[in-house]
């Protein structure tokens, strides 16, 4: 098996976790299967950089002297907001030479500035999706997923999602067992599916300002198997169904039906990940009623059925 060089770009204002998270994954893979990855870090002039947290990072060398990598990883951070023109130019010239071009968080902004994301579907940190789409209209920005793969270009959302993407790349290179070994060591799940939302339902939706609607939101979260029709929820809030639906959307930014769908999906996912309960039992506990209804919801939202989701994304217990 040929050794793959992973080159991580460093610059002042980089987000340290964008660097160290993926780096730990690839380093873990090299320890598990020696000779598979050669990991290098480089800055423009080869000198130390200071992360946005104040942490000092010392690179292995300069970008000018770096080898053409198999995987070029561009992290995010404050330094991508107004990137050094020399860094943009280096990425523009060297990015296309990499077999795999990867960004974490707002590293996607740097790739877009270099013209390497035009026509591609990408993601970035939720807080910067609008900016990326506005500044680079040729880029197809998807604000929802944890990470997106479009050809040889892979982009991930904020900070810790870089670990998810790196685990997915290791699984692609070395297989699921190696990725699972690393995930266990890092105490994370094997990986979140790329099309999993960046936010939970509770974080994605705004909190209602009026107490009856806040109580309803909490009730939905705590009772996913209950009758969560608009009529039932409206009665709990002591509002007419029409008034409730309008007020819920106005205050949370989503419809009651979509909020319920997301809560139920998350509840089912957690049970698949954390318990040995059967699919039929989980479908009832999550409010789907039947395994087929749950399967349709999983395929629609995640692109995979419950059984496959459990197989791929729930690590076996560590003994």
Sine and cosine of phi, psi and omega as CSV:
sin_phi,cos_phi,sin_psi,cos_psi,sin_omega,cos_omega
0.00,0.00,0.80,-0.60,-0.03,-1.00
-0.93,0.35,0.62,-0.79,0.04,-1.00
-0.97,0.25,0.70,-0.72,0.00,-1.00
-0.97,-0.24,0.80,-0.60,0.08,-1.00
-1.00,0.07,0.78,-0.62,0.09,-1.00
-0.94,-0.35,0.89,-0.45,0.00,-1.00
-0.95,-0.32,0.86,-0.51,0.01,-1.00
-0.97,-0.25,0.84,-0.55,-0.02,-1.00
-0.99,0.15,0.76,-0.65,0.04,-1.00
-0.91,-0.42,0.53,-0.85,0.03,-1.00
-0.34,-0.94,0.35,-0.94,0.04,-1.00
-0.88,0.48,0.69,-0.72,-0.01,-1.00
1.00,0.08,0.21,0.98,0.04,-1.00
-0.95,0.32,0.52,-0.86,0.10,-1.00
-0.99,0.16,0.89,-0.46,-0.15,-0.99
-0.87,0.49,-0.62,0.79,0.00,-1.00
-0.93,0.37,-0.46,0.89,0.09,-1.00
-0.89,0.45,-0.48,0.88,0.02,-1.00
-1.00,0.07,-0.82,0.57,-0.18,-0.98
-0.96,0.28,-0.51,0.86,0.01,-1.00
-0.87,0.49,-0.88,0.48,0.06,-1.00
-0.88,0.48,-0.59,0.80,-0.01,-1.00
-0.87,0.49,-0.65,0.76,0.01,-1.00
-0.91,0.42,-0.57,0.82,0.03,-1.00
-0.91,0.42,-0.76,0.65,-0.02,-1.00
-0.92,0.39,-0.60,0.80,0.04,-1.00
-0.91,0.42,-0.63,0.77,0.06,-1.00
-0.89,0.45,-0.61,0.79,0.04,-1.00
-0.92,0.40,-0.62,0.78,0.03,-1.00
-0.91,0.41,-0.60,0.80,0.05,-1.00
-0.94,0.35,-0.61,0.79,-0.02,-1.00
-0.95,0.32,-0.62,0.78,-0.01,-1.00
-0.74,-0.68,1.00,0.09,-0.08,-1.00
-0.83,0.56,0.62,-0.78,0.04,-1.00
1.00,0.01,0.09,1.00,-0.05,-1.00
-1.00,-0.07,-0.53,0.85,-0.02,-1.00
-0.74,-0.68,0.64,-0.77,0.18,-0.98
-0.89,-0.46,0.92,-0.40,-0.14,-0.99
-0.98,-0.22,0.79,-0.62,0.00,-1.00
-0.75,-0.66,0.53,-0.85,0.14,-0.99
-0.85,-0.53,0.55,-0.84,-0.04,-1.00
-0.47,-0.88,0.59,-0.81,0.12,-0.99
-0.91,-0.42,0.10,-1.00,-0.07,-1.00
-0.83,0.56,-0.76,0.65,-0.06,-1.00
-0.96,-0.29,0.06,1.00,-0.02,-1.00
1.00,0.09,-0.02,1.00,-0.02,-1.00
-1.00,0.04,0.23,-0.97,0.02,-1.00
-0.87,0.49,0.45,-0.89,0.09,-1.00
-0.82,-0.58,0.31,-0.95,0.03,-1.00
-0.89,-0.45,0.82,-0.57,0.00,-1.00
-0.94,0.33,0.23,-0.97,-0.03,-1.00
-0.88,0.47,-0.40,0.92,0.03,-1.00
-0.99,0.13,-0.15,0.99,-0.07,-1.00
0.99,-0.16,-0.13,0.99,0.01,-1.00
-0.93,0.37,0.73,-0.68,0.05,-1.00
-1.00,0.06,0.69,-0.73,0.00,-1.00
-0.82,-0.57,0.77,-0.64,-0.01,-1.00
-0.96,-0.28,0.91,-0.42,-0.04,-1.00
-0.97,0.24,0.22,-0.98,0.07,-1.00
-0.97,0.26,-0.41,0.91,-0.03,-1.00
0.02,-1.00,-0.27,-0.96,-0.04,-1.00
-1.00,-0.07,0.41,-0.91,0.05,-1.00
-0.90,0.43,-0.56,0.83,-0.02,-1.00
-0.88,0.47,-0.55,0.83,-0.04,-1.00
-0.99,-0.15,0.12,0.99,-0.06,-1.00
-0.98,0.21,0.57,-0.82,0.04,-1.00
-0.95,0.31,0.36,-0.93,0.11,-0.99
-0.91,0.41,0.88,-0.47,-0.11,-0.99
-1.00,0.03,0.35,-0.94,0.21,-0.98
-0.95,0.31,-0.71,0.70,0.00,-1.00
-0.85,-0.52,0.89,-0.46,0.08,-1.00
-0.98,-0.20,0.88,-0.47,-0.07,-1.00
-0.93,-0.36,0.85,-0.53,-0.01,-1.00
-0.93,-0.36,0.95,-0.32,0.01,-1.00
-0.98,0.20,0.11,-0.99,0.02,-1.00
-0.96,-0.28,-0.29,-0.96,-0.02,-1.00
0.76,-0.65,0.03,-1.00,-0.04,-1.00
-0.86,0.50,-0.47,0.88,-0.03,-1.00
-0.93,0.36,-0.16,0.99,0.06,-1.00
-1.00,0.01,-0.17,0.99,-0.06,-1.00
-0.92,0.39,-0.72,0.70,0.09,-1.00
-0.75,-0.66,0.97,0.24,-0.15,-0.99
-0.92,0.38,0.50,-0.86,0.09,-1.00
-0.85,0.53,0.78,-0.63,-0.04,-1.00
-0.86,0.51,-0.54,0.84,0.02,-1.00
-0.92,0.39,-0.56,0.83,0.03,-1.00
-0.94,0.35,-0.68,0.73,0.05,-1.00
-0.86,0.51,-0.69,0.72,-0.01,-1.00
-0.90,0.43,-0.64,0.77,0.02,-1.00
-0.90,0.43,-0.70,0.71,0.01,-1.00
-0.90,0.44,-0.65,0.76,0.01,-1.00
-0.87,0.49,-0.63,0.77,-0.06,-1.00
-0.99,0.13,-0.52,0.85,-0.12,-0.99
-0.97,-0.24,-0.40,0.92,0.00,-1.00
-0.82,0.58,-0.73,0.68,-0.03,-1.00
-0.91,0.42,-0.27,0.96,-0.03,-1.00
-0.99,0.12,-0.27,0.96,-0.01,-1.00
-0.98,0.19,0.59,-0.81,0.06,-1.00
-0.93,0.36,-0.48,0.88,-0.03,-1.00
-0.65,-0.76,0.81,-0.59,-0.04,-1.00
-0.93,-0.38,0.85,-0.52,-0.16,-0.99
-0.78,-0.62,0.65,-0.76,0.13,-0.99
-0.78,-0.63,0.49,-0.87,0.09,-1.00
-0.87,-0.49,0.73,-0.69,0.08,-1.00
0.83,0.56,-0.76,-0.65,-0.06,-1.00
-0.98,0.19,0.15,0.99,0.20,-0.98
-0.85,0.52,-0.41,0.91,0.06,-1.00
-0.88,0.47,-0.53,0.85,0.03,-1.00
-0.90,0.43,-0.66,0.75,0.02,-1.00
-0.90,0.43,-0.67,0.75,0.05,-1.00
-0.90,0.44,-0.62,0.78,0.02,-1.00
-0.92,0.39,-0.65,0.76,0.05,-1.00
-0.86,0.50,-0.52,0.85,0.01,-1.00
-0.99,0.13,-0.03,1.00,0.03,-1.00
0.98,0.21,0.35,0.94,-0.11,-0.99
-0.99,-0.15,0.00,1.00,-0.01,-1.00
-0.92,-0.40,0.01,1.00,-0.03,-1.00
-0.85,0.53,0.76,-0.65,0.03,-1.00
0.99,0.17,-0.02,1.00,-0.05,-1.00
-0.97,-0.24,0.46,-0.89,0.12,-0.99
-1.00,0.05,0.80,-0.60,-0.09,-1.00
-0.62,-0.79,0.17,-0.99,0.15,-0.99
-0.67,-0.74,0.19,-0.98,0.08,-1.00
-0.38,-0.92,-0.08,-1.00,0.04,-1.00
-0.82,0.58,0.69,-0.73,-0.09,-1.00
-0.80,0.60,-0.56,0.83,-0.07,-1.00
-0.95,0.32,-0.23,0.97,-0.07,-1.00
-0.87,-0.49,0.12,0.99,0.01,-1.00
-0.90,0.44,-0.69,0.72,0.00,-1.00
-0.89,0.45,-0.66,0.75,0.01,-1.00
-0.90,0.44,-0.70,0.71,0.00,-1.00
-0.88,0.48,-0.69,0.73,0.00,-1.00
-0.93,0.38,-0.62,0.79,-0.03,-1.00
-0.94,0.33,-0.69,0.73,-0.06,-1.00
-0.98,0.20,-0.38,0.92,-0.06,-1.00
-0.71,-0.70,0.97,0.24,-0.09,-1.00
-0.89,0.46,-0.29,0.96,0.03,-1.00
-0.98,0.18,-0.13,0.99,0.00,-1.00
-0.99,-0.11,0.73,-0.69,0.01,-1.00
-1.00,-0.03,0.98,-0.17,-0.10,-1.00
-1.00,-0.04,0.80,-0.59,0.07,-1.00
-0.92,-0.39,0.93,-0.38,-0.13,-0.99
-0.98,0.18,-0.18,0.98,-0.17,-0.99
-1.00,0.01,-0.71,0.71,-0.20,-0.98
-0.95,0.32,0.34,-0.94,0.10,-0.99
-0.95,0.32,-0.65,0.76,0.13,-0.99
-0.44,-0.90,0.34,-0.94,-0.06,-1.00
-0.72,-0.69,0.69,-0.73,0.09,-1.00
-0.91,-0.42,0.83,-0.56,0.06,-1.00
-0.74,-0.67,0.99,-0.15,-0.08,-1.00
0.90,0.43,-0.75,-0.66,-0.02,-1.00
-1.00,0.05,0.06,1.00,-0.01,-1.00
-0.97,-0.24,0.79,-0.61,0.03,-1.00
-0.80,-0.60,0.79,-0.61,-0.01,-1.00
-0.82,-0.57,0.56,-0.83,-0.02,-1.00
-0.79,-0.61,0.28,-0.96,-0.03,-1.00
-0.98,0.20,-0.48,-0.87,-0.15,-0.99
-0.96,0.28,0.69,-0.73,0.29,-0.96
0.75,0.66,-0.99,-0.10,-0.14,-0.99
-0.91,0.40,-0.32,0.95,0.04,-1.00
-0.91,0.42,-0.32,0.95,0.09,-1.00
-0.89,0.46,-0.51,0.86,0.07,-1.00
-0.93,0.38,-0.69,0.73,0.03,-1.00
-0.86,0.51,-0.71,0.70,-0.01,-1.00
-0.91,0.42,-0.69,0.72,0.00,-1.00
-0.88,0.47,-0.64,0.77,0.06,-1.00
-0.89,0.45,-0.62,0.78,0.04,-1.00
-0.90,0.43,-0.61,0.79,0.01,-1.00
-0.94,0.35,-0.64,0.77,0.05,-1.00
-0.91,0.42,-0.65,0.76,0.05,-1.00
-0.87,0.49,-0.65,0.76,0.04,-1.00
-0.89,0.46,-0.65,0.76,-0.06,-1.00
-0.98,0.19,-0.69,0.73,-0.22,-0.97
-0.85,-0.52,-0.10,1.00,0.03,-1.00
0.98,-0.20,0.28,-0.96,-0.10,-0.99
-0.91,0.40,-0.61,0.79,-0.07,-1.00
-0.88,0.47,-0.66,0.75,0.02,-1.00
-0.92,0.40,-0.70,0.72,0.03,-1.00
-0.88,0.47,-0.62,0.79,0.01,-1.00
-0.92,0.40,-0.63,0.78,0.04,-1.00
-0.86,0.50,-0.70,0.72,0.00,-1.00
-0.92,0.38,-0.68,0.73,0.00,-1.00
-0.87,0.50,-0.66,0.75,0.04,-1.00
-0.89,0.45,-0.68,0.74,-0.01,-1.00
-0.89,0.46,-0.62,0.79,-0.01,-1.00
-1.00,0.08,-0.05,1.00,-0.01,-1.00
0.86,0.52,0.76,0.65,0.12,-0.99
-0.76,-0.65,0.26,-0.96,0.12,-0.99
-0.92,0.39,0.32,-0.95,-0.03,-1.00
-0.72,0.69,-0.80,0.60,0.20,-0.98
-0.05,-1.00,0.50,-0.87,0.13,-0.99
-0.98,0.21,0.59,-0.81,0.06,-1.00
-0.88,0.47,0.57,-0.82,-0.08,-1.00
-0.85,0.53,-0.56,0.83,-0.04,-1.00
-1.00,0.01,0.18,0.98,0.16,-0.99
-0.93,0.37,0.62,-0.78,-0.05,-1.00
-0.92,0.40,0.50,-0.86,0.05,-1.00
-0.90,0.44,-0.49,0.87,-0.08,-1.00
-0.88,-0.48,0.46,-0.89,0.23,-0.97
-0.95,0.30,0.21,-0.98,0.01,-1.00
-0.85,0.52,-0.63,0.77,-0.06,-1.00
-0.93,0.37,-0.55,0.83,0.01,-1.00
-1.00,0.09,-0.55,0.84,-0.03,-1.00
-0.93,0.37,-0.62,0.79,0.01,-1.00
-1.00,0.00,0.50,-0.87,0.08,-1.00
-0.96,0.28,0.44,-0.90,0.11,-0.99
-0.98,0.17,0.74,-0.67,0.02,-1.00
-0.89,0.45,0.54,-0.84,-0.01,-1.00
-1.00,0.08,-0.50,0.87,-0.02,-1.00
-1.00,0.07,0.68,-0.73,-0.11,-0.99
-0.84,0.54,-0.70,0.71,-0.02,-1.00
-0.86,0.51,-0.60,0.80,0.00,-1.00
-0.96,0.27,-0.60,0.80,0.09,-1.00
-0.88,0.47,-0.66,0.75,0.02,-1.00
-0.89,0.45,-0.62,0.79,0.02,-1.00
-0.91,0.41,-0.68,0.73,0.06,-1.00
-0.83,0.55,-0.71,0.70,0.00,-1.00
-0.90,0.43,-0.66,0.75,0.01,-1.00
-0.87,0.49,-0.69,0.73,0.02,-1.00
-0.86,0.52,-0.72,0.69,-0.02,-1.00
-0.89,0.46,-0.63,0.78,-0.08,-1.00
-1.00,0.07,-0.27,0.96,-0.07,-1.00
-0.71,-0.70,0.88,0.48,-0.06,-1.00
-0.90,0.44,-0.37,0.93,-0.03,-1.00
-1.00,0.00,-0.04,1.00,-0.03,-1.00
-0.98,0.22,0.11,-0.99,0.12,-0.99
-0.95,0.33,0.95,-0.31,-0.05,-1.00
-0.92,-0.39,0.52,0.85,0.10,-1.00
-0.93,0.38,0.33,-0.94,0.01,-1.00
-0.85,0.52,-0.63,0.78,-0.02,-1.00
-0.90,0.44,-0.70,0.71,-0.02,-1.00
-0.92,0.38,-0.66,0.75,0.00,-1.00
-0.93,0.37,-0.61,0.79,0.03,-1.00
-0.89,0.45,-0.65,0.76,0.02,-1.00
-0.89,0.46,-0.62,0.79,0.02,-1.00
-0.91,0.42,-0.57,0.82,0.01,-1.00
-1.00,0.07,-0.06,1.00,-0.03,-1.00
0.86,0.51,0.70,0.71,0.05,-1.00
-0.76,-0.65,0.35,-0.94,0.13,-0.99
-0.94,0.35,0.47,-0.88,0.00,-1.00
-0.81,0.59,-0.67,0.74,-0.02,-1.00
-0.91,0.41,-0.72,0.69,0.00,-1.00
-0.90,0.43,-0.66,0.75,0.01,-1.00
-0.87,0.49,-0.74,0.67,-0.03,-1.00
-0.87,0.49,-0.67,0.74,0.00,-1.00
-0.92,0.39,-0.71,0.70,-0.04,-1.00
-0.92,0.39,-0.65,0.76,0.00,-1.00
-0.88,0.48,-0.73,0.69,-0.01,-1.00
-0.91,0.41,-0.65,0.76,-0.02,-1.00
-0.90,0.45,-0.59,0.81,-0.10,-0.99
-1.00,-0.06,-0.40,0.92,-0.03,-1.00
-0.94,-0.34,-0.26,0.97,0.00,-1.00
0.99,0.12,0.12,0.99,0.03,-1.00
-0.53,-0.85,0.29,-0.96,0.01,-1.00
-0.99,0.17,0.38,-0.93,0.06,-1.00
-0.84,0.55,-0.65,0.76,-0.03,-1.00
-0.89,0.46,-0.70,0.72,0.01,-1.00
-0.92,0.38,-0.59,0.81,0.03,-1.00
-0.90,0.43,-0.71,0.70,0.02,-1.00
-0.88,0.47,-0.70,0.72,0.00,-1.00
-0.84,0.54,-0.68,0.74,-0.06,-1.00
-0.94,0.34,-0.67,0.74,0.03,-1.00
-0.88,0.48,-0.70,0.71,-0.02,-1.00
-0.91,0.42,-0.64,0.77,0.01,-1.00
-0.90,0.44,-0.69,0.72,0.00,-1.00
-0.91,0.42,-0.63,0.78,0.02,-1.00
-0.90,0.44,-0.70,0.71,0.02,-1.00
-0.90,0.44,-0.65,0.76,0.02,-1.00
-0.87,0.49,-0.70,0.71,-0.02,-1.00
-0.89,0.46,-0.64,0.77,0.02,-1.00
-0.92,0.39,-0.62,0.78,0.04,-1.00
-0.91,0.42,-0.60,0.80,-0.04,-1.00
-0.98,0.22,-0.59,0.81,-0.23,-0.97
-0.95,-0.31,-0.18,0.98,-0.06,-1.00
-0.78,-0.63,0.17,-0.98,0.08,-1.00
-0.98,-0.22,0.24,0.97,-0.01,-1.00
-0.87,0.50,0.51,-0.86,0.03,-1.00
-0.96,0.28,0.31,-0.95,-0.04,-1.00
-0.88,0.47,-0.62,0.78,-0.01,-1.00
-0.90,0.44,-0.69,0.73,0.02,-1.00
-0.90,0.44,-0.68,0.74,-0.01,-1.00
-0.92,0.40,-0.62,0.78,0.00,-1.00
-0.88,0.47,-0.63,0.77,0.04,-1.00
-0.94,0.35,-0.70,0.72,-0.04,-1.00
-0.91,0.42,-0.42,0.91,-0.05,-1.00
-0.99,-0.13,0.02,1.00,0.09,-1.00
1.00,-0.01,0.15,0.99,0.00,-1.00
-1.00,0.09,-0.45,0.89,0.02,-1.00
1.00,0.05,-0.77,0.64,-0.02,-1.00
-0.74,-0.67,0.46,-0.89,0.06,-1.00
-0.86,0.51,-0.58,0.81,-0.02,-1.00
-0.91,0.41,-0.64,0.77,0.04,-1.00
-0.90,0.45,-0.65,0.76,0.03,-1.00
-0.92,0.39,-0.65,0.76,0.01,-1.00
-0.86,0.50,-0.70,0.72,0.01,-1.00
-0.88,0.48,-0.65,0.76,0.00,-1.00
-0.91,0.42,-0.65,0.76,0.01,-1.00
-0.91,0.40,-0.73,0.69,-0.01,-1.00
-0.89,0.46,-0.65,0.76,-0.02,-1.00
-0.91,0.41,-0.66,0.75,-0.09,-1.00
-1.00,0.00,-0.60,0.80,-0.16,-0.99
-0.89,-0.46,-0.16,0.99,0.03,-1.00
0.98,0.22,0.24,0.97,0.01,-1.00
-0.46,-0.89,0.46,-0.89,0.00,-1.00
-0.99,0.17,0.19,-0.98,-0.03,-1.00
-0.86,0.52,-0.68,0.73,-0.04,-1.00
-0.89,0.45,-0.69,0.72,0.01,-1.00
-0.93,0.36,-0.60,0.80,0.06,-1.00
-0.86,0.52,-0.73,0.68,0.00,-1.00
-0.88,0.47,-0.66,0.75,-0.04,-1.00
-0.90,0.44,-0.64,0.77,-0.13,-0.99
-1.00,0.01,-0.55,0.83,-0.20,-0.98
-0.90,-0.43,0.06,1.00,0.06,-1.00
-0.91,-0.42,0.92,-0.40,-0.01,-1.00
-0.94,0.34,0.56,-0.83,0.07,-1.00
-0.93,0.37,0.46,-0.89,0.00,-1.00
-0.86,0.51,0.63,-0.78,0.05,-1.00
-1.00,0.04,0.82,-0.58,-0.04,-1.00
-0.96,-0.27,0.00,0.00,0.00,0.00
